[in-house]
């Protein structure tokens, strides 16, 4: 925004930032079919202003200036073609008007524009979520005048803001007798339906019936405009002025019995508190009585907000004490991993002057928090059991956030673990839908552990050589590809008495895999695990063969030197020549990569090279000597590193060594034998 002025009292004209101007144009041209949303946004803003004044007056009752009840007024004038929404809430100073109206939600504006799709219905639904709802007034108005005064400020420090939504706005200091805000819309041609009382009542009852402050309008058949100076409290009380009536219920929705509330009312209340236009996935409404009495009305959103990963944003949870609004961002009442929840908590026991510091240390708050967390997790468990499709949508939007709870909330770790969903080798093409309970139920007879693999991507996980013997034996493996998964499995060590075990760590005991069927495409006795004795050889020959293989693997380890901790015969591999395995207590290559990506300086640990001694290339290595043997050993190592998404220190050297190996194999087969292509494919 340009044109900053030091002269606060005079009238000045300012230009919108480019993005705000672009937004205003989009509002008028693209979202016209959803035009009635502007009234919902204005009433929501007025309600918030009244809430804030009621809270501020708890510590300074002079802010109410001796006024009566807090309320919202809607007036219309068919002759002047104006529609006015006024409140006697907290109001705004000149600086707040410029900040909140002239440049409202700068980052939200930018992200809103970036999120537009061209789908009018969907784009309209983004308005409230991105904090740009006020601008929806320009869908129906050709000019807007906002008059306001901050509660507690002198009458001479009122502010008048005016704009036609075409790139500029004016702001000036004016005399305003009463605190609060009045927004007057000069309607566009063709908007006569908004000058009809029945139509306006219908919009209010559709979108704002849940507002706990009375929304007042002139009774039908009487003029709808109040006094000229916009004093909401006195409007309608002068001699000959129209009689007013309340057109909404004006009661807190969460205080009513659940059986009296319709799904439509829940939905509209959710849209109000979440600034969303889609229905929630689930609703939690309960009154808790006992040592601590409180009411919760919480919602599970249908989609993630754009700032879900910003831990410093408002959490969407409002705290009330005996129906009095206390805090907008009551993040201490829910842990960070449930920051996607929206709604209200109303306590009967907390003091009205409760502060954020008190919230962090109060025992009653801790009881409310603990009980609310259990209700949320219980509701999610019920959703998962009763509606798999809805839960899949929830998991797609919020699963990564919920996983944080395994690390952050040890007391509820088992309940959170039951809600987790993963990709699995049992479902190669589907979404992450495998629960730990379902995995345990499908475990092979005699299988000792829940096996998992962490990787940078689902593609890398599914093609990992670490899975070969598990696929052959029909053992399901969970595929974990989110960065948070490394921390998750570091804290979730078991489920239902079964330990979680990485397929890429430590030595593998084939007996611990249990008795399962062969993987699809393999016969019951087809193939053999690496390291098993060949059938048909006598004991002496088998022992000699095993000794030769051990000696070969030892040579490979010696050739690699300090690149690896050691080399050993693999029991994991059936088709690949080698893989890298982390020591049982080491971080592992994938976790090291995650930590480095997060900015940590992590010393690279030495892996163990496991070698498939039955692979053709490994078999050929026993005939190689000197530098050629060392090069082939390095190729095995580098292939294994690449297969799990690692980075080569010397890519050019790897290519050179690989080409030399191809040439050697081609030469041994006479330049065109069948062995060279086979070896190349294996490599």
Number of C-alpha atoms within 10 A of each C-alpha: 13 9 9 9 12 7 9 13 16 11 15 16 17 18 17 20 16 10 16 25 16 16 20 22 18 18 24 19 12 17 22 18 12 16 17 18 23 20 24 22 23 22 23 20 18 29 23 19 20 25 22 19 24 22 19 19 15 14 11 12 14 13 20 21 12 8 13 10 13 22 21 26 27 27 21 24 16 14 7 9 16 21 23 23 23 27 31 31 30 27 27 23 18 21 12 14 21 19 14 14 17 24 18 19 18 18 12 18 20 15 14 22 17 9 13 14 10 10 10 14 15 14 19 22 18 22 25 23 18 23 17 23 24 20 21 28 27 27 25 21 22 17 18 21 18 20 27 32 31 25 24 16 15 14 16 13 21 27 28 23 24 19 20 17 23 16 16 15 20 17 24 19 21 19 16 22 16 27 30 28 30 27 23 23 22 21 22 15 10 8 12 12 10 20 19 14 21 12 11 21 19 13 17 21 17 15 24 27 24 23 25 19 23 21 28 22 26 24 15 14 8 13 18 24 22 24 14 7 14 27 21 26 19 14 20 21 14 11 6 7 16 20 17 18 14 17 20 20 16 16 15 14 19 23 16 10 11 13 6 9 12 9 11 12 18 22 20 23 24 26 25 22 19 23 23 23 21 17 20 20 16 17 20 16 19 18 16 15 10 6 9 15 16 21 22 22 22 27 27 23 23 19 18 15 16 14 14 16 13 9 11 8 12 15 24 19 25 22 22 22 20 17 16 16 22 24 19 18 15 19 22 17 22 21 16 18 20 19 20 24 19 22 24 24 25 24 24 15 14 19 12 17 12 14 11 13 9 13 18 13 11 13 12 16 19 16 15 21 19 16 15 22 17 13 17 19 18 16 16 20 16 13 19 18 11 11 10 12 11 15 23 18 14 21 22 16 18 21 19 18 17 21 22 19 21 24 17 15 14 13 11 15 17 15 17 20 21 17 24 19 24 20 23 25 18 16 14 12 9 10 14 20 18 18 18 21 15 12 18 17 9 12 20 20 11 12 18 17 20 24 22 22 23 26 23 18 15 17 11 17 25 18 12 20 23 26 22 19 21 23 19 24 21 21 24 24 23 26 24 24 20 17 20 16 21 21 15 19 18 12 14 17 13 16 17 11 11 15 14 18 19 19 21 26 20 15 17 13 9 15 10 13 23 17 16 17 16 17 17 11 8 13 11 12 8 9 11 15 19 19 19 13 15 12 7 8 11 9 10 9 13 16 13 11 15 18 11 13 22 17 14 21 25 15 18 26 25 16 19 20 12 11 16 18 16 18 23 21 21 24 22 29 27 25 17 23 24 31 27 28 27 22 17 13 8 15 19 21 22 21 20 19 20 17 15 13 11 10 9 11 10 12 8 11 16 18 23 22 27 25 30 27 26 21 18 17 21 21 15 13 19 16 9 13 11 8 10 16 19 21 22 25 22 21 21 25 26 21 20 23 20 14 18 23 17 15 11 14 9 9 11 10 14 19 12 13 19 20 13 15 22 17 14 14 22 19 13 13 13 11 13 12 13 11 15 21 14 13 17 15 7 13 16
